[in-house]
Amino acid sequence: MATAAETINATAVNVIEHLHGDVAQHFGDTFVFPEGASIDDFMEIAHRKGLVARLRTLISEERFRELLKLVTGLSVQDLGEQLYRVCRASLPPTAALRNTVVPPPLLADMCEQPWAKPWPPLLECVERLAQVPGIAGADADDLARWVDATAPELTPQVLAADLARLRHDLRSEAARTAGAQPSWLQVYLESEWLNRTQERKQPQYRVELVLWSPRTNGPQVLSTAVDHGDGTGAELWTLDNLPSLLDSVFADRQNVALIPRMTELAIEIVAPSEALLYGFDRWQRNQGADTYGIRHPIVVRLRDRLAIPDASDQAFADDYWRAKWAAFLSCAGDDGGTLLKWRNPDALDAIELQNDANLFFVGVETPLMTGRRDVFDTLRDAGIPIALWIRSADLGSALPPNWRQLVSEGIKGKPISDLHEAIHQLRRLKEPRSDTNHFVNALTLLWDDPARPPLKYEQQGVFV
């Protein structure tokens, strides 16, 4: 029977032999380059496969070996994942990067990436690696010195002025990212009413996924194709099947690398009003006990707000929407608990809501039954961008009589700009996690930011 060391060595050899395949190998929390997979071993295979000859068009073998020694000698948690992130950030969004967290083949891939700037992506990723938190100052200095020594040797030569610009740009980017808004994953749902499932007659939707992140230089559309084993991807989705699409998005390193702070990623569902009483926050992650509502703040948006049939009604509602959002922005740092105004759903009146210029956050004071589309029509016409309600169908036990007070106290003292995170933290409390029928698990938050429009509407030419 093979020993543990022999098994690790065999794994290392397998990784090296698959230079042109997809490899993703972790060796504990801290990356360890296994014994038996030395840099010399890697270079020997690389010579045999003709990789070194290709790399020499950018960098000498000696410099590449030196870089491998520096990088594999770093002592930082999850080195492979950190290296993949900085490599991905050094490339255009459309570039393809080898799916591996093993440094030698990953850095070899970076050597072959085309230049999109006055410096090669390899130099940029090394500079980014030097800025990763947890890397010792001496190691960061060694990486910077490697860049200084390598830049003049490249063809074409990277000038000192360009190198200074690269470092200035990375410092500026780091400052912007530190103060940037959290990332948002927008899930846009377009009803396909003529195509329903045969078994339960569930409605199906066309889906567009858009990532809004400090690293995407604007919104970026993500792939919604999921391989079903026959080489085809699903085009239509039921609400119950959509978690598998999210699973595939978060399993892709290229997507994850575009999200600077995964713990702050929010998921935004842009859905027609008939779907807004669905429990999106209950979606299971990887078919396990963990839900997306526990992992991430989840909010919904009114797709109907941007699809009013009459053009003048659309413009009318949009004007109120923008005015209400401007009122929110003027007090975004104020206490969300005091700004919440509870209203009876049967007494909601669009004109009354329009006339109150300072009313932009509405709480629906009784649970909403399926079919209460009139409530969402009123919120749409009044331009209300922020609202909170309870889904009656997801209440498995009696609703506490003081539930509104409990919600208000849960968000009291928190800025209303962080409301989506405040509701998320309520879901993460031990009591709601242990009781799926807890009323907190039936809360839905509407968060309709006009500054982040669904791209689908821009493509269709609908007025926004």
N, C-alpha and C positions, 0 to 999 in steps of 0.2 A: 504494500500500500504506500502511495506517495506521501512524503512528509509535507508539512505546511509550507516549508521553504521551497520544496520542489514544485508545489502547486503554484506558489507565487511566481517563481521563475518561469514556469510554463506559461502562465498568464502574460508575463512581460514579453516573452518571445512572440506570443500570439499577437500582442499589440503591435510590436515592431513589424512583423510580417505583413500586417494589414495597413500599410501606409496609405493605400488608396481606398480604404473602406471606412465605414463609420465606426468609431470606437469611443466608448465612454467608460472609463474605469476609475473608481475611487479606491483608495487604500486607506481607510480610516478617516477620521475627521481632519487630520493633518496629512497633506499629500506626502507620500514617501516614494521616491523612485526606487523600485525593488532591486535587490541584488540580482545580478544576472541580466539586467537591462541597462548596462552602462552606456555612456555616450559613445564609446568606441563601437559597441555592438550596434547601436542605432546607425552610426555613420557607415559601418560595413554594409548593412542592408541597403542604406541609402545609395551607396556607391553602386551596388549590384543592380538596383532598380533604375539607375540613371538620374536619381533625384539630385545628387550633389552637382552633377554637370549643369542642371538647370538652375540651381541655387547660385552657382558662380557667376551667372549673368547679373546678379545684384551684389553679392557679398562673397568674400573669400571664405574658404573652408575654415581657416584658422579663426576668423572673426565669428563664424557661426558656432564653432566649438566653444569659443570663449563665452558666447551668449548662453549656450545650453548649460555650461558649468555655473554661470551666475544665477540663472533662473532656477535650475533644479536644486541649487544650494540654498534657496530662500526658505526661511522658517516662518511660514504664515499659514493660518488655518484655511483649508479649502483652496490651496494654491491653484489647482487645475481650474476650478470654477472661476476664481478671480482672474486668471490669465485669459480664459475664454471671454469674460466680460470686456476686458480692456481691448482684446483683439476685435471683438464685435463692434465696439464703440469707435474703433479706428477706421472702420470701413463704411462705405455708403450703405444705406438701408437695403439696396437691391443686391448687394454683393453676396455670394455664397461662401460660407466658411465651413471648414471641415468640422463635423460633429464629434469632437473629442476634447477631453480635458487633460490629455497627456501632453506635456510641454513640447517634446521634440517634434512630433508630427504637426502639432498646431503652429509652432514657430516656422517650420518648414513651409507650411501652407501660406503663412503671412509673407514669406520671402517671394512667393510667386504671385501675390496679389498685385494688380496693376496700380499705378500711381494715379490718384485723383487730385493731388495737391503737390506743392513743390518739394515734398519729401515722401518717401515710401511709407506705406502703412506699418511696416515693421518697426521703423524708428518711432512712430507715434505710439504704437502699442507698448514699446519698452518705456517710453516717457510716462505713459499712463500707469504702467505697472509700478513705477517708482513712487507714484502718489497713492497707492493703495494703503488704506489704514492697516496698521499692524506690521508693515515692513520696516525693519530697523533703519535708522538714519544712515548707518554705514553702508548697508546694502543698497539703499536708494542712491547714495552717492556713487557707488560702483556702477550701477545701471546708467546713471547720467554720464559718467566718464566713458562708458562703452559707446554711448551715442555720440559723444564729442569726438572720439577716436574714429568711429566708423563713418560718420557723415562725409568727410572729405574724400574717402576712398570709393564712394559709390559713383556709378555712372548713370545719369549725370550727377555731378557733385552737388551735395546739399550745402548751400552757402551758410556761413555763420549767421547772417541776417535772417535767413529762413528758419534756422534752428531756434533763434531767439523768438521769432514770431510764433513758432509751434508752442514753445513753452509759455509765452504770454497768452495764447489762445486757450491752452489747457487750464491755466490759472483762472482766466475769466470764466471759462465753462464751469469750473469747480465752484466758483462763487455764485454763479447763476443757479446751479443745481442745488446748492445748499439752501438757497432761499426760494426755490421753485415750488409751485403748487404740486400736490401729489399727482401721480399718474391716474388716468381714468381709462377703463376698458369699456367702450360703448358697444352694446349689443342691440342692433337695430332690427326690429321685427316687422316684416311686411306680410299682411294676411294673404293667404292663398285659399280663398273661400271655396273654389271649385274643386279642390283636391284635399280630401280628408281621409284619415285612416279608416279601413274597413271594419276593424274590430270595435272600437269605441267611438267612432265618428269624431275623433279629436281634430280640431283645426290644425292646419299645417302652415308654416311660415317660411318665407325666404329670409335669410339672415345675412347681415353685414356686420363684421367685427372691425372696430376702429380703435386703435390705441392712441391716446393723447398722452405724450410723455415728454419731459425735458430733453430726451435723447433722440426724439424722432423728427425734430425740425418741422413740427406741425403734425396733424393727424396722419396716421399710417394705417391703411387697410390691411388686415391680416387674412390669411387663407382660411376658408371655411370648409375645405375639402378634407374629409376623413376617409381613410382607406378601409373598406369593408372586407378586404381579402381578395376581391376580384378586380382590384385596380380602379374601381369607381368610387366616387365620393358622393355623399348625400347632398342634394340640392334643397330639399324641403325637410323641415324639422317640426316635430311636435314639441310643446313646452317640456314634456317629460323627458324627451331625448336630448335636449340641449346641453345638459351637464357633460355628456361625452364630448361635445364640441369644445367646451371650456377645458376639459381635461387635456385634450390634444393641444390646445393653445399653450397651456402652462407646462406641458411636457417638452415643448420645443425650446431648446436653449437660446435660439436666435431671438425668440420673443421675450424670454425672461431677461436676457441681457439688455434689452431696451428699457427696462423698468429699474430706475436707480434704487428705489426703496420699496421692496415688495410688500412690506408690512403696511404701507400707506396706500397701496393700490385700491381704488374704489371701482366697483362694477355698476354701470349705468344701463338700465334696460329701457330702451325706447319702444314702447308698446302701444297698440291701439287700446282704447278704453275698455273693451270687453275682456282684455287680459289682465287688467290692473288689479284684480282681486285674486290673482294667482300668487302662490307663495314662492317667489323666486329665491328668497333667502334660504329656503329649505332644500334647495338643490344639493344632492349628495356629491361630494368630491371623490372621484375615483371609486364610486360605488361603496364607500365606506361610511363610518358613523360621522365623520367630519363633514360639515356642510359649508357651502360657499358663504353663507350668511355669517358663520362664525369666523371664517378666514378673512373676509373682506367686508367693508361697508358696501351695502347694496341699496341702490335707490332706483326709482322708476321715473320715467318721463312720459308726458302726454304726446304720443305721436299725432293724435287728433288736433293738437294745437296748430300744427303746420299743414293741415289738410282740410281746412274749412272750405266747403264748395263755393260759396259766394266770395268773390274777390274783395268786395268792400267790407264784409264781415271779417275776413282774414286780416285786413289792414287795421280794422277797428280793434280786434282782439290783440294784435301784435303791439299796438301802441300802449294798451294797458299793461301788457306783459312786460315790456321794456321799462315802463314807468314804475311798476311794482318791483322789478329787479333793481332799479336804481335806488328805490327807497330802502331795499334790503342792504345794498352796498353802503349806504350812508350810515348804517348802524350795524355793520357786519361784526364788529367787535363786542357788541352788547350782549347781555344775558339772554340766551335763547329761551329760558324758562319764562321770562317776563314778556317776551314778544309773542309767545304762543297764544292765540285767541281761539277758544273752543266755540264751535257752532253746531246747532242741530241740523243734520243733513236734510230733514224735511222742510226746514225754514231757510235754507240757503237761497239767497237772491243775488243774481249776477249784478244788478244795478246797485244794490246796497254795497256789495263788495267793491265795485268799481269806484264808488263815491268816496270811500274811506281811503285816502291816499297813503296812509301809514299802515294799512292792513295788508300784509303780504305773507303771513304765516298762519294758516288755518288748521285747527285740529277738529276732526269730525268726532262729535262726542258720543255717538252710538255706533256699534259695530255695523259694518256694511255687508248686506247680503248680496249674493251673486245677482247680477242684473241691474245694479244701481248705477247705470251709465249716466243718469241725469245729474248725479253729483259731479262727475268728471266733466260733463258738458258745462256745468255752472262754473267750475274752477277754470276751465278753458276760456270761457267768454269773459270772465272777470279778470283774466290775466294773472291769477294767483300762481306764483312760481314754486311756493313751498307749502306742503300740506302733509298732514299725518293722519292715518286712519288705521282701524283694526279690521282685519278680515274675519268676518263671522264664521266662515267655513273652517277656519283653522283654530277655532276655540274648542278644545275638547273638554273643558271643565268650566264651571261658573266663573264669570268675569268678576273680579273684586269690585265692590261698589266704589272704592276710592281709586280706581285705576288711573283716572285722569290726573289725580294729584300725584300718584306714584310716577307717572311719565314726566310730569312737570318738574318734580323733584330730581328725577334722573338726569335731566338736561340743565337743571338750575346751576348757574355759575359758569356755564360753558358758553363761549362765544357762539352766536348762531352760525357763523361761517364754518364752525366745526361740528355742525349738527349731525351730519351723516356719520361722523366718527363717534359722537356721543351715543347715538342709537346703536351703533355697532358694539360699543362697550357694554351697553345694557344686555345685548344678546350673549356676550361673553361671560356674564356673571354665572356663578355656579348653579343657582336655582333654575334659570331658564335652560341651561345646558343639560341639567338632569331631568327636566320635565318638558317634553316636547310640546305639551298642551299649555304651557305657561303663556299668559297673554302677551308677554314681550315678543314671543316668537310669532305672533300674529300681526305685529306692527308693520306698516308699509310707509316709507317716506318718499314723498314726491319732491324732486330737486331738479327744477327745470331751468338750467343755466342757458340763456340765449346766446352767450359768448361761445358755446360749444355746440353748434348746430349739427344735426345728423348729416353726414356727407351725402346720403342718398337724396336728400331734398335739393342740395346744390346741383347734383348731377341731373336731376329731373327738371330743374328750372323752376321749382315751386318757390313762391315768394317767402323769404325768411326775414 
